[in-house]
Amino acid sequence: MSEDLPHHTGQRLRSARRQRGMSLRTLAGLSGLSIGFLSMVENGQRHLDRTGHITALADALRIAPTELTGRPFAPNDSATESAHEAVPAIRLALMGMHLGQPPDQAPPSGPAMALNARVAEANRLYHGCDYGTLARKLPTLLGELHVAVEHAPPSGRPELLRLLADAYHPACTMLLKYLGYPDLAFIAVTRAAEATAELDNPLRTALSGFFHAHVLMSAGSPDLALARAEQAADEVERHLGDPVAYALLGELHLIRAACLTQDVRRSGAHRTREVNEHLAEAATLADRTGETKAWHLNFGPTNVGIHYVSLNTDLGRYGHAVAASGGVRPPVLDAPGRAAAFHADLGRSLAHLRGRGPDAVTELLAAERTAPQRIHANPMVRETVSALVDRPLPSRTARELRALAHRMGVQS
């Protein structure tokens, strides 16, 4: 856990750089970031609160991004602690089961519809950011699905394979983004791809590519992630006769935009233009689909609006992010995870604007109320909270911020 590492991201950066015998000048040249900025980060005067900066530095140092962010973080609340406690059982489930393995137990009792309902519940728990409950349920659910697949007659096997893939996907994203175990997330997405490959369904294959891109991006390889997402999008565009294909294509435009925000070596203007092009394509598709839960996702105009805020934040276009937030109504989605992301990213942007510190704290507190487990585990939010704690703020705001920092386990 991260308590065994230097506490501040800047300290972790300095430690990694010195271990490699690398000067600040060399690191600046390799990462595309300035010597002055890196010096201030190492001295605690600036914070690494943009994913693209973390990715560029990790790539230059040849380390995983988690070595800079300190993930997985030590749990600071009972629900998050419960999720981490379930990880060993999830690890065994992921490593110990694969398609074609002879089942050593009888198939689960009850109709296949019961498994369908449990997979839908797993996806609801994920979108609701109840990671503790989801983590506890996953090992048994994955085990029973594997047994059901291997016992199924040929006619019933495809539906069970779809359910198996749909159970692996929330496992992947929970482990990857919110608990901080990218290697386990890669196993989960690989297991899902194995089930999908047997289905021989182009759209399902593209969906698998979407989740693979998420893993590659979070593991610090936006170039590979972008290539994987583009490959998946090409597949979807060949099968647009299916109405739900438009929602998947829209999500693939969003993840391609996210990949581009992490590539700090592209010229700023070129990168911003490409991001905006993908956002515009996604907005056009969202107008066609409306709000939809296809593929257990949340594509539609609201999610595109949330991405306008988050991606402009990651590009350092803080004023644009705040301006884009005006018409976004996250409750429309009934997905606490997306609502929390909106408030958190808006708070991150406000924290960079002169005189908007109190507004930033308001948004960060709203994000925590909406999905505390997600927000407590977000390294960019933790950096923002740490930066705000050191600023002069109205007394009530300062007290609320210190309380938030304490609940997150963040020290100034």
ZASEPA-944393 format. One record per residue (C-alpha): y, x, z; residue number from 1. Coordinates in Angstrom, 1 decimal, padded with zeros to 4 digits. Layout:
// residues N
y, x, z, resi
Y, X, Z, NUM
...
//
This chain:
// residues 412
y, x, z, resi
000.0, 000.0, 000.0, 1
003.6, 001.0, -000.6, 2
004.3, 001.8, 003.1, 3
002.5, 005.2, 002.5, 4
005.1, 006.1, -000.2, 5
008.7, 007.1, 000.1, 6
010.6, 003.9, 000.9, 7
013.4, 003.9, -001.7, 8
012.8, 003.8, -005.4, 9
015.2, 006.7, -005.7, 10
013.1, 008.8, -003.3, 11
009.9, 007.9, -005.2, 12
011.7, 009.0, -008.5, 13
012.8, 012.3, -007.0, 14
009.3, 013.0, -005.6, 15
007.6, 012.2, -008.9, 16
010.1, 014.4, -010.8, 17
009.7, 017.4, -008.5, 18
005.9, 017.1, -008.5, 19
006.1, 017.6, -012.3, 20
008.5, 020.5, -012.0, 21
011.0, 018.5, -014.1, 22
014.8, 018.9, -014.0, 23
017.2, 016.0, -014.0, 24
018.4, 017.1, -017.4, 25
014.9, 017.1, -018.8, 26
014.1, 013.7, -017.4, 27
017.4, 012.3, -018.7, 28
016.5, 013.6, -022.2, 29
013.0, 012.2, -022.1, 30
014.0, 008.8, -020.7, 31
017.2, 008.2, -022.6, 32
019.1, 007.7, -019.3, 33
022.1, 009.8, -018.2, 34
021.9, 012.7, -015.7, 35
024.7, 011.1, -013.7, 36
022.9, 007.8, -013.4, 37
019.6, 009.4, -012.4, 38
021.3, 011.6, -009.8, 39
022.9, 008.5, -008.2, 40
019.5, 006.7, -008.3, 41
017.8, 009.6, -006.5, 42
020.6, 009.7, -003.9, 43
020.5, 005.9, -003.2, 44
023.9, 005.3, -004.8, 45
022.4, 003.3, -007.7, 46
019.4, 001.0, -007.9, 47
016.6, 000.7, -010.5, 48
016.9, -003.0, -011.0, 49
016.1, -003.2, -014.7, 50
012.6, -003.2, -016.0, 51
013.5, -001.1, -019.1, 52
014.7, 001.7, -016.9, 53
011.6, 001.7, -014.8, 54
009.4, 001.7, -018.0, 55
011.4, 004.6, -019.6, 56
011.2, 006.7, -016.5, 57
007.5, 006.1, -015.9, 58
006.8, 007.0, -019.5, 59
008.8, 010.2, -019.3, 60
007.1, 011.2, -016.0, 61
003.7, 010.1, -017.4, 62
003.0, 007.9, -014.4, 63
002.4, 004.2, -013.9, 64
005.5, 002.0, -013.3, 65
004.0, 001.0, -010.0, 66
004.4, 004.6, -008.7, 67
008.1, 004.1, -009.0, 68
008.3, 000.5, -007.7, 69
005.8, 001.1, -004.9, 70
003.6, -001.8, -005.7, 71
001.4, -003.3, -004.4, 72
003.8, -004.0, -001.6, 73
002.6, -004.5, 002.0, 74
002.4, -008.2, 002.5, 75
005.2, -009.6, 004.7, 76
004.1, -013.2, 005.1, 77
000.8, -014.9, 005.9, 78
000.4, -016.4, 002.4, 79
000.9, -013.1, 000.6, 80
-001.4, -011.4, 003.1, 81
-004.1, -014.0, 002.3, 82
-003.8, -013.3, -001.4, 83
-004.2, -009.5, -000.9, 84
-007.1, -010.1, 001.4, 85
-008.9, -011.9, -001.4, 86
-008.4, -009.1, -003.9, 87
-011.7, -007.2, -002.9, 88
-013.7, -010.4, -003.7, 89
-011.8, -010.9, -006.9, 90
-012.5, -007.2, -007.8, 91
-016.2, -007.7, -007.3, 92
-016.2, -010.9, -009.3, 93
-014.4, -009.2, -012.2, 94
-016.6, -006.1, -012.2, 95
-019.9, -007.8, -011.5, 96
-020.0, -010.5, -014.1, 97
-020.0, -010.5, -017.9, 98
-021.3, -012.7, -020.6, 99
-024.9, -012.2, -021.4, 100
-025.8, -011.3, -017.9, 101
-028.8, -013.3, -016.8, 102
-027.7, -015.7, -014.0, 103
-029.4, -015.2, -010.7, 104
-028.6, -018.7, -009.4, 105
-028.9, -022.3, -010.4, 106
-026.1, -023.9, -012.4, 107
-023.4, -025.6, -010.3, 108
-024.2, -029.2, -009.5, 109
-022.0, -032.0, -010.8, 110
-020.5, -032.7, -014.2, 111
-018.6, -030.2, -016.3, 112
-015.5, -032.3, -015.7, 113
-015.5, -031.0, -012.1, 114
-015.1, -027.5, -013.4, 115
-012.4, -028.6, -015.8, 116
-010.4, -030.1, -012.9, 117
-010.8, -026.9, -010.9, 118
-009.6, -024.7, -013.8, 119
-006.6, -027.0, -014.2, 120
-006.0, -026.7, -010.4, 121
-006.1, -022.9, -010.7, 122
-003.4, -023.0, -013.3, 123
-001.3, -025.4, -011.3, 124
-001.6, -023.1, -008.3, 125
-000.5, -020.2, -010.4, 126
002.5, -022.0, -011.8, 127
003.3, -023.2, -008.3, 128
003.2, -019.6, -007.0, 129
000.6, -020.4, -004.3, 130
-001.2, -017.1, -004.8, 131
-002.9, -017.1, -001.4, 132
-004.8, -020.3, -002.2, 133
-005.5, -019.3, -005.8, 134
-006.8, -015.9, -004.9, 135
-009.2, -017.4, -002.4, 136
-010.6, -019.9, -004.9, 137
-010.9, -017.6, -007.9, 138
-014.1, -015.6, -007.0, 139
-016.2, -018.7, -006.5, 140
-014.7, -020.5, -009.5, 141
-015.3, -017.5, -011.8, 142
-018.8, -017.1, -010.5, 143
-019.7, -020.8, -011.1, 144
-018.2, -020.8, -014.5, 145
-020.2, -017.7, -015.6, 146
-023.4, -019.3, -014.3, 147
-022.6, -022.6, -016.0, 148
-022.0, -020.8, -019.3, 149
-025.3, -018.9, -019.2, 150
-027.2, -022.1, -018.3, 151
-025.4, -024.3, -020.9, 152
-027.2, -025.7, -024.0, 153
-025.6, -024.5, -027.3, 154
-023.7, -027.7, -027.7, 155
-022.0, -027.4, -024.3, 156
-021.3, -023.7, -024.3, 157
-018.0, -023.6, -026.2, 158
-016.2, -025.9, -023.8, 159
-017.4, -023.8, -020.8, 160
-016.3, -020.7, -022.6, 161
-012.8, -022.2, -023.0, 162
-012.7, -023.1, -019.3, 163
-013.8, -019.5, -018.4, 164
-011.0, -018.0, -020.4, 165
-008.5, -020.5, -018.9, 166
-009.6, -019.4, -015.4, 167
-009.3, -015.7, -016.2, 168
-005.7, -016.1, -017.5, 169
-004.1, -017.1, -014.2, 170
-006.1, -014.4, -012.5, 171
-004.7, -011.9, -014.9, 172
-001.1, -012.8, -014.5, 173
-001.3, -013.2, -010.7, 174
-002.9, -009.8, -010.3, 175
-000.5, -008.2, -012.8, 176
002.9, -009.5, -012.0, 177
002.9, -010.7, -008.4, 178
000.2, -008.8, -006.5, 179
000.6, -005.5, -008.4, 180
-002.9, -004.6, -009.6, 181
-002.6, -004.0, -013.3, 182
-006.0, -002.4, -013.7, 183
-007.7, -005.5, -012.3, 184
-005.5, -007.6, -014.5, 185
-006.7, -005.7, -017.5, 186
-010.3, -006.4, -016.6, 187
-009.5, -010.1, -016.2, 188
-007.8, -010.3, -019.6, 189
-010.7, -008.4, -021.2, 190
-013.2, -010.8, -019.7, 191
-011.2, -013.7, -021.1, 192
-011.1, -012.0, -024.5, 193
-014.9, -011.7, -024.5, 194
-015.2, -015.4, -023.9, 195
-012.6, -016.2, -026.6, 196
-014.3, -013.9, -029.2, 197
-017.5, -016.0, -029.0, 198
-015.5, -019.2, -029.7, 199
-014.2, -017.7, -033.0, 200
-011.0, -019.8, -032.8, 201
-007.9, -018.1, -034.3, 202
-005.4, -019.8, -032.0, 203
-007.5, -018.9, -028.9, 204
-007.7, -015.3, -030.2, 205
-003.9, -015.3, -030.5, 206
-003.6, -016.7, -026.9, 207
-005.8, -013.8, -025.7, 208
-003.4, -011.5, -027.5, 209
-000.4, -013.1, -025.7, 210
-002.0, -012.2, -022.3, 211
-003.0, -008.7, -023.5, 212
000.7, -008.2, -024.5, 213
001.7, -009.1, -020.9, 214
-000.7, -006.6, -019.4, 215
000.4, -003.8, -021.8, 216
004.1, -004.5, -021.1, 217
003.8, -004.6, -017.4, 218
001.6, -001.4, -017.4, 219
004.5, 000.4, -019.1, 220
003.7, 000.3, -022.8, 221
006.2, -002.1, -024.5, 222
005.4, -000.6, -027.9, 223
001.7, -001.4, -027.7, 224
002.6, -004.8, -026.2, 225
005.0, -005.6, -029.0, 226
002.4, -004.6, -031.6, 227
-000.3, -006.8, -029.9, 228
002.1, -009.8, -029.7, 229
003.1, -009.4, -033.4, 230
-000.5, -009.3, -034.4, 231
-001.1, -012.5, -032.5, 232
002.0, -014.2, -034.0, 233
000.8, -013.4, -037.5, 234
-002.5, -015.1, -036.7, 235
-000.7, -018.2, -035.4, 236
001.5, -018.4, -038.4, 237
-001.6, -018.7, -040.6, 238
-002.7, -021.8, -038.6, 239
000.5, -023.9, -038.1, 240
-001.3, -027.1, -039.1, 241
-002.3, -027.5, -035.5, 242
000.7, -029.0, -033.5, 243
000.1, -026.9, -030.4, 244
000.3, -023.8, -032.5, 245
004.1, -024.1, -032.5, 246
004.3, -023.8, -028.7, 247
002.1, -020.7, -028.8, 248
004.2, -019.1, -031.5, 249
007.3, -019.8, -029.4, 250
005.8, -018.0, -026.4, 251
005.0, -015.1, -028.6, 252
008.6, -014.9, -029.8, 253
009.6, -014.8, -026.1, 254
007.3, -012.0, -025.2, 255
008.3, -010.0, -028.2, 256
011.9, -010.4, -027.0, 257
010.8, -009.2, -023.5, 258
009.1, -006.2, -025.0, 259
012.2, -005.2, -026.8, 260
014.4, -005.4, -023.7, 261
012.2, -002.6, -022.2, 262
012.7, -000.2, -025.1, 263
015.8, 001.6, -023.9, 264
015.4, 004.3, -026.6, 265
016.5, 001.8, -029.4, 266
020.2, 001.6, -030.0, 267
021.7, -001.0, -027.7, 268
023.2, -003.1, -030.6, 269
020.0, -003.0, -032.6, 270
017.8, -003.9, -029.6, 271
020.1, -006.8, -028.6, 272
020.1, -008.2, -032.2, 273
016.3, -008.2, -032.3, 274
016.1, -009.8, -028.9, 275
018.5, -012.5, -030.0, 276
016.6, -013.1, -033.2, 277
013.4, -013.8, -031.3, 278
015.3, -016.0, -028.8, 279
016.8, -018.0, -031.7, 280
013.3, -018.5, -033.3, 281
011.9, -019.6, -030.0, 282
014.8, -022.1, -029.5, 283
014.1, -023.6, -033.0, 284
010.4, -024.0, -032.2, 285
011.3, -025.5, -028.8, 286
013.5, -028.1, -030.5, 287
010.4, -029.0, -032.5, 288
007.9, -029.1, -029.6, 289
010.0, -030.4, -026.7, 290
008.8, -029.6, -023.2, 291
005.1, -029.0, -023.4, 292
002.3, -027.7, -021.1, 293
000.1, -026.6, -024.0, 294
-002.2, -023.6, -023.3, 295
-001.4, -024.1, -019.5, 296
002.1, -022.6, -020.3, 297
005.6, -024.1, -020.1, 298
007.1, -023.8, -023.5, 299
010.1, -025.8, -024.5, 300
013.9, -025.7, -024.4, 301
014.1, -025.2, -020.7, 302
011.8, -022.1, -020.7, 303
013.8, -020.7, -023.6, 304
017.0, -021.2, -021.6, 305
015.4, -019.4, -018.7, 306
014.5, -016.5, -021.0, 307
018.1, -016.3, -022.2, 308
019.1, -015.6, -018.6, 309
016.3, -013.2, -017.8, 310
016.4, -011.1, -021.0, 311
020.2, -010.7, -021.0, 312
019.8, -009.6, -017.4, 313
017.3, -007.0, -018.4, 314
019.6, -005.8, -021.2, 315
022.4, -005.3, -018.7, 316
024.4, -008.1, -020.4, 317
025.2, -009.7, -017.0, 318
028.2, -011.8, -018.1, 319
026.1, -013.2, -021.0, 320
023.3, -014.1, -018.6, 321
025.6, -016.0, -016.3, 322
027.2, -017.8, -019.2, 323
023.7, -018.8, -020.6, 324
022.7, -020.3, -017.2, 325
025.1, -023.2, -017.4, 326
023.0, -025.8, -019.2, 327
019.5, -024.8, -017.9, 328
017.8, -027.3, -015.6, 329
014.6, -025.6, -014.3, 330
013.3, -028.6, -012.3, 331
012.5, -030.3, -015.6, 332
009.5, -028.0, -015.9, 333
007.9, -028.9, -012.6, 334
006.9, -025.2, -012.4, 335
008.3, -023.4, -009.3, 336
007.5, -020.0, -010.8, 337
009.8, -020.5, -013.7, 338
012.6, -022.0, -011.5, 339
012.3, -019.1, -009.1, 340
012.6, -016.6, -012.0, 341
015.7, -018.4, -013.2, 342
017.5, -018.2, -009.9, 343
016.3, -014.6, -009.2, 344
017.5, -013.3, -012.6, 345
020.8, -015.2, -012.3, 346
021.2, -013.6, -008.9, 347
020.5, -010.2, -010.2, 348
023.2, -010.6, -012.9, 349
025.7, -012.0, -010.5, 350
025.1, -009.0, -008.2, 351
026.6, -006.8, -011.0, 352
029.8, -008.8, -011.5, 353
032.8, -008.0, -009.4, 354
033.4, -010.5, -006.6, 355
030.2, -012.5, -007.2, 356
028.1, -011.0, -004.4, 357
028.1, -014.2, -002.4, 358
027.0, -016.2, -005.4, 359
024.2, -013.7, -006.0, 360
022.9, -014.2, -002.5, 361
023.0, -017.9, -003.0, 362
020.9, -017.7, -006.1, 363
018.4, -015.2, -004.5, 364
018.0, -017.5, -001.5, 365
017.4, -020.5, -003.9, 366
014.7, -018.4, -005.7, 367
013.0, -017.6, -002.3, 368
013.0, -021.3, -001.3, 369
011.5, -022.2, -004.6, 370
008.6, -019.7, -004.6, 371
008.7, -017.2, -001.7, 372
005.5, -015.4, -002.6, 373
006.7, -014.7, -006.1, 374
010.2, -013.5, -005.0, 375
008.9, -011.3, -002.1, 376
006.7, -009.4, -004.6, 377
009.4, -008.9, -007.3, 378
010.4, -005.3, -007.4, 379
013.7, -006.0, -009.3, 380
014.7, -008.6, -006.8, 381
013.9, -006.2, -003.9, 382
016.1, -003.6, -005.5, 383
018.9, -006.1, -005.9, 384
018.6, -007.2, -002.2, 385
018.6, -003.6, -001.1, 386
021.8, -002.9, -003.1, 387
023.5, -006.1, -001.8, 388
022.8, -005.3, 001.9, 389
025.0, -002.2, 001.6, 390
028.0, -004.2, 000.4, 391
030.8, -005.9, 002.3, 392
030.1, -009.7, 002.3, 393
031.4, -012.7, 004.2, 394
029.7, -012.7, 007.6, 395
027.6, -015.8, 007.1, 396
026.4, -014.5, 003.7, 397
025.7, -011.1, 005.2, 398
023.5, -012.6, 007.9, 399
021.6, -014.7, 005.4, 400
021.1, -011.7, 003.2, 401
019.8, -009.5, 006.1, 402
017.4, -012.3, 007.0, 403
016.1, -012.4, 003.4, 404
015.8, -008.6, 003.4, 405
013.7, -008.8, 006.6, 406
011.4, -011.5, 005.2, 407
010.9, -009.3, 002.1, 408
010.3, -006.1, 004.1, 409
013.3, -004.5, 002.5, 410
015.3, -001.9, 004.4, 411
018.8, -000.8, 003.5, 412
//
